Amino acid sequence: MTDLAHPAWVYLAGALLAAVVPRRGRVPLLLAVPGAALALGLWLPEGRETAARFLGQEVVLLRADRLSLVFGTVFVIMGLLGTVFALHVRERGPHVAAFAYVGSALGVVFAGDLLTLFVFWELMSVSSAFLILQRRTAKALAAGFRYLMVHAFGGACLLAGLLLRAAAGEGLRFEAMALTGATALILLGFAVNAAIPPLSAWLTDAYPEGTVTGSVFLSAFTTKAAVYALARGFPGVELLVWAGAVMALYGVVFAVLENDIRRLLAYHIVSQVGYMVTGVGLGTALAISGTAAHAFSHILYKGLLFMATGAGAPGRGGVDARHGLRGDVPPHRAQAPVLHLFRGGSRGPPAGAPGEHAPGHGSGGRPLRRHRGRAGVPLPDPPVPGGLRAVHRPPRRHHPPAPARHRGRVHAAGAASRRRADRDPRHRLGVPPGGSAPAGVLPGVGAGERPGDGRPRAWDRPAAGGSGAQARPVAAPSPWATGW
C-alpha cells in the first residue's frame, strides 16, 4: 500500500472531490488535501521507487531521490500556501483546476520515465490553462487559447522525441541524455515550458490575465517543473548557458519598460528562470545545487509577490506599477519588509548559485541606499544583477480613502461588507506570507558554509549518454529540508 503513496494522487483525488463536495464541506476539503500531500511529501524516503508495466514498457510512477525531493518539497509547501490564499473563492472551478495543476506538477517531478512525464506534462498544461480561462474576460479567454496552442506545440515536440527515442531502442528512462535528433525535440518541449526566448511570449501574455489566485499557482509550477526536467535530462548542455543568459537579460530589460505590475512580475519570472537555465547548462555539482536552491526560494517569494499584487487588484485603484497598490488597500506592516527580504540581497542560495549576488552588495559593489517602506520602516534598496533595477519599485505610502462626504451615497451594509471581503487583502496576506517567508529565507541562511563537513549542498552531474547514473549528493549538511 505504501508503494502507491504519491503526493500527486492526493491532489488529483482532491480535484475530483472538489468538483462534487457540498459547499459546507469545501473549506475542510481544501485544507485537508494540501495538508495530506505536504505530510506525504515530507514523509517520502529517499530511494523510494514505484514501477509498473504498460504497453510492454516499464513506467516509473514515483522516483524519490535528492533532486526530486527538493522540488517536490517546495511544490507541496506552495500548494498549501496557495490553497489557503484561495479559500475565499466560492466557485468550484478554480479549486478543481488548481488541485489538478499542483498534482500534475508533482507527477512531473517524481516521474521516473518519459511516458509518465508526458502524461503529467499534458495534464499540467490543460489544468493551468483553466486558471486563466476562469477569469472569464475577453483578454483572459484569448490569452488562455494562445496558452493552450503554445503548450500543445511543446507537448507535441516532447511526444515526438520520446517516440523516436523508444523506436531507436534507447528506452524511456528519464535520466541524463546526450543531445541527438530525438532528444533535441525533447529539449525543445522542455524549453517551451521554461519560457526560453523566443518561446517565452506565452508567459508574459497569459500570467497577468489569470485569476488573482490562479496567478499565484501559475507563478510557481510550470517553469520550475521545466527547470527540474532540464536539470534531470540535460545537465551540462552548453546551449543552455547561452539561452539562459539571453533569457535573464531579456526578462529584466522588458520588466524595466512595463507598467502593469503583474506583467512586470511575469517578465521577472523569465529573468530569474534564465539564471536557473544557465546553472543547468553549466552542469557542475555546485551549479545544479545553486539552481535547485534558487528555484526553491523563487517559488516562494514569487508566489508571495503575486499574492501581494493580487490583494490590490480588486481595489478600485488597480495595480499600475507607476503608482503602487492604489485605492482602498490598507497598509500591512509585515508586507514591505518580507517582500524586500525576498527580493534583496539578504536572500542568497548556496555559494556558486548562477547569477546570484552576495548579500548586501549589488553589481559593481553599489552601496545600499535606503528609503522608507509602506509602514515607515527604513528598508534597503535591493540591488539587481547587472545594475538594472528592473522590478524593484519602492512601495508607495498608503493614502487613506477620502472622507465619506466625498464618496457619494453609502450602500447597504450587507453589500458593502461583501465588497470589503472581496477587496480587503488582510484575510489573504496572513497565513500564506507567514508560511512562505521562513521557508523562503532558510536556503540563504548560512549560504556557502553549512554545519557538517563545511561544504555546500551539491549533486554530482549525471553522466550523459543514458548511463542511468542518478544525481547523488556530495554532502548532506542541510538539516531543514527533507532529502536536501
N, C-alpha and C positions, 0 to 999 in steps of 0.2 A: 504493500500500500504506500509505503514511503517513497517507492520508486516513481509513483505518479505525482508526488508533491512538486508543484511547479507554480511559481508566483503568477505566471501568465494565465493558468487555468482559473485562478481565483478571480482575476479581473474579468475574464471572458464570461465566467458564470455570473458574476455580478452584473455585467451588461445585460444578460438575458433577464435576470431578476428585476433590474431597474426598469425594464420595459413593462412589467406587469404588476409590480408591487403596489398596493394601495398607498394613497397619499400619507396616511398615518404612519406607515412603516418606512417611509422614504428616508428620513434622516438616520434612523438606526442602520439601515442597509448601507447608506452612503459612508457611514463611519466604520461599519464592520468590514466591508470589503477591502479598503486600503489598509486597515489595521491588520487584518489577517494576512494580506500579502506582505506587509512590512515584517511581521513576525516570521513568516515563512522565508522571506528573502534573507533575513539575518540569521536564520537557523540553518540554511543550506550549508553543508560542509564542503570544503574544498575537495575536489576529486570526484564528486557525485556525477554519474553519467547514466542516462536512461536512453536505451536504444530499442529499435523495433525494425521489423521488415515491412517494406512497402514497395510493391511492383518490382520485386527482386532486388531492391536496393536497401541497404541499411541506412535508416534515418535515425539521427541522434536528436531526440526532442529536448534533452537537457544536458548541458555540459557546464559544470560549475568549476572553473579554475580561477586563478587570481585576477586575471584581466576581466573576465565576465562578471565576477562577483563585485568588483569595484563599480562598474556601470550598473549592474543590477541593483546594488545597494542604493545608489543615488536615485535611480528610477523609482524604486518603491517609496523612498522618502518624498520625492517630489510629487508622486501620485497622491500621497496622503495630504500634503500641504495644498495642492491644487484642488482636491476634493473639498477640503474644509473651506477654502476660499469660495467655492461654488455652492455652498449649502443653501444659500438664499434663492437659488434658481428653482422655480416651481415646475418648469416643463420637464418632461421625461427625456426628450431627445438629446439635449446636451450631456446629460449624465450617461446615457447609453453610449453615445459616441466617445466620450472621454474615457470610460472604462474599457471599451474595445480598443481605443488608441493606446492606452497605457499597457494593456495586456499584450497587444501585438508588439509593442516596442520591447517588452520583456522577453517575448518569444524570440525576437531577433537577437537579443544579447546572449541568450542561453542556447541558441541553435548550434548544433554541432555539425550540421551538414547543409549543403547549399539548397536542397529541396525544402527542408524545413524553414530555412532562412527566407526563401522566396515566398512561401505561403504567408508567413507573418509579415513580410515586407509589403505585400499587396494589401493585406488587411490593415496595416498601419496607414497606407496611403488613402484607402477608402474611408476609414473611420475619421482620420484627421480632416478630410475634406468636409465632412458633415459639421465639424466645429466651425467651419467658415460659412457654410450654407445656412446654418441655424440663425444667423443674424437677419436673414430674410430682407436684405436691401438689394437694390439693383446692382450696386457695386460689389456686394458680397457674393451674389449669385454669379456674376460674371467672373470674379476672381476665383471662386470655387470651381467653376467649369475649367478655367485655364489651369488651375492647380491639378485637377484630375488628368487633363490631357498631358501635361508635362510628366507627371508621375507614371502615367500609362506608358509613355515612351521609355522612362527609366526602367520600369518593370519588364518591358519587352526586351530591352538590352540584357538585363540580368537573366531572364529566362533563356534567351538565345545563347548566352555564354555558358550557362550550366548544361544545356543540352549538348552543345558542341564538346564540352569537356567530358561529359558522360559518354558521348559517341566515340571519343578518342581513347576511351578506356582509362581515363585518369581518375575516375571516381568522383564522388560528390562530397567527400570530406571537406569541411570548411577549415582550412589551415592556410599557412603562407603559401602563396602561389607565384611561380615565375610568370613574367609578363609575356604572354603569347597572344595569338589572334583571339582565342576563345576567352582568355582571362581579360583581354583588353575590353571586351564587351561587358564583362562583369564589373571591371573598374569604372566603365562609363556609367553603368547603372548606379554604382555607389556615388559617383561624382554628382549625379543629378540630385540625390537626396542630401549630399553635403553642400549643395549650392555653390559649387566651384564655378566661377565665371568661365565662359559665357552662359552657364546653365543656372544662374542664380536669380534671374529676374522673378521667378515664381515666388520666392520667399518674401521679397520686399513688396510684391504685388498682393499676396494673399494674407500674410500675417496681420497687417493693420486692419484688414476687413473682417477678421474673425470676431466672434463674440468676446465680451470683456473677459469672461472666464476661459473661453476656448483658447484665446491667445496665450494665456499662461501655460496651458498644456503644450501648445504648438511650439513655444519657445524652448521647450525642454527636451523633446524626444526625437523628432525626425532627424535633425542634423547631427545630434550626438550619437544616435544609433548608427548613422553613416560613418561617423568618426571611428566608432568601435569596429565597424566592418572593415574600414581601411586599415586600422591597426592590426586586425586579425589576419587579413588576407594579403595586404600589400605593404608590409613594413620595409623601409629601405628603398622604395622605388623613387629614383631621383626626380622624376617628372613631378611628383607631389611637392617637392621642395619649392620648385618654381611656381607651381599652381597655387600653393598656399601663400607664398609671398605676394603674388598678384592679388590674391583674394583679400589679404589683410589690408593692402593699400586701397584697393577698390572700395571696400566697405567703409573705411574710415573717411575717405575723400567725399563720397556721396553723403555720408552722415553729416558732414560739415554743411552741406548745401540744403539739408532737409529741415522743414519746419514742423511737420506733423510728428508728434513725439513717438507714436507707435511705429511709424515707418522709420524714424531715426533709430529706434531700438532694433528694428529688423536689419537695417544696414550694419549696426554694431554686431549683430549675430554673425553676419557674413564675415566681418573683420576678425572677430575672435575665433571663429571656426578656422579661418585661414592660418592662425598660429598653430592650431591643433593639426591641421593637414601638413604643415611644414614639419612639425615634430614627427609625424608618421613617416614622412619622406626621408628624414634624417636616419631613422631606423635604429639608432643606438639604444641601449638599455635605458640610459638616462633620458633620452628624448621621448621614448614611449612612456616612461614614468611621468615626465612632466606633462605630456599630453593628457594622460588619464587624470592627473591632479587638476589640471586646468579645466577639463571637461566637468569634473565633479563640482568644482566651485562655480563654473559658469552656469550650469543648470540651475543652481540655487539662487545666485544673485540676479540672473536674468529673469527668472520667474518672479522674484521679488519686485524687480523694476516694472514688469508688466502688471503686477498686482497694484502697484502704486499709481501707475498711469491709468489703469482701468478703473480705479476708485474715483478718479477725477473725471473720467469720460462721461458718466451720466449727468454730471453737473451742467448747469446752463452755460458755463464759460467755455468748456471744451478743453483740449489738451494741446494747444498750439505751443510749440517749443519756444517761441519768441516771448511768450508771456507766462510760462509756467502753468501750473494747475490753477485755473481761474475759476471764478464762480463761487458756489456755496460749498467749497471743500474746506473743512476745518483743519487747523494745524494739528499735526501729530508730532509730539516731541521726540518719539523714537524713530520716526521715518527718515529724517535727513541724516542723522549720524549713521544709521545702519546702511543706507544706500551709499554714503560716502566711504564707509568702511569697506564695502564690497568693491566699489569702483576704484578706490585709491590704491596707493602702494602698500597699504597695510595688509592687503591680501596677496600672498605670494605662494605659488606652488613650489615644490621641491626645486632645489638648485639645478639649473640646467633645463628648466622648462623653456620651450622655444618662445622667444619673443617677449617674455615677461621681464619687467624691470624690477630693480631692487627696491625694497620698501623705503619710501621716503625720498626716492630720487627718480627724476624723470630723465628723458633723453637729454644728454649733454649735461647732466648734473644740475638741472634747474633747481633753485631753492624753492621750498614750499611757500606759496602765498596763502593768505588767509582771508576769508570772508565770513560773513555771518549767515548761518543757515536759517531755516524757517523758524526754529524755536529760539533763535537768538544765541545759539551756541557757536563759538568760533570753530570753524571746520577747515581742514587743509584743502587746498586746491589740488586734487589728484592729478598727477601727470599722465599723459597718454603717450604710448610708444610712438616714436617718430616725430615728436614735438607737435603733433596735431591734437588740439583739444576738441576732438570731434563730437563726442557725445556728452561731455561734462558741461552742463549748464547749471550755474548756481541756482538753487531753488529760490523762487521769489517769496518774499514775505507775504503772509496771508493778509488779505484785505477783507475785513468783515462785511457782511451784506449790508445793503442800505437800510435805513430805518423803515419801519412798516409803512409810514405815511407816504413813502415814495414808491411802494411796491404795488399799489393798486389794491383791489378788493382781496380780502382774505378768504381763502377757500375753506370748505368744510373741514372739520378737524380730522375726520376719518381719511379723506382723500389726501390731505396734507401729510398725515403720518405715513401713509403708504408711499408717497413720493419721497419722503425723507428716508424711509427704509431702503428705497431703491438707489438713492443718490449718495447717502451718507456712507463714506468708506470706513467708518470706525469699526463696523462689525466685520469688515473684510480684512482690515490691517491689524488684527490682533494676534491670533494664534499662528497663521502662516508665517509672518516675518519672525515671530518669536521662535519658531522651529527652524526656519531656514538660516537665520543669522548665525547661531552657534555652529551648525553643521558646515556652513559655507566658509567660515573663518578658520576652522580647525586645520584644513590642509596647509594653510600658510603659517601655522604656529610652529616655530622651531624649524622652518624650512632649511634644508641643507644638512644640518647635523641633527640627528634624532637619537633618542635613547637606544641602547643596544650596542651594536657594533659601530655606530657613528656614521653609517653610510645611508644615503637617501634611498627611498624605495625605488626599485628598478626591476624591469623584466628583461630577460635575455631575449634578443630578437629571434623569432623563429626562422629557421633556415628555409630559404625559398626553394622551390622545385618539388614541393609535395613530399618532403621527407617525413611529415607527420609530427615533427617536433612541436611541442606546445610551449607557449610562453611560460617561463618559470621565474620566480623571484630570485633576485640576487641577495636581498636582505629582507628581514622582517621586523623592522624596528617600530612600526607604527601600531600602537595598541588600540586605536579608537575605531577603526573601520574594519568590519568583518571581511576577512580574506585579503586585506590590503597589506 
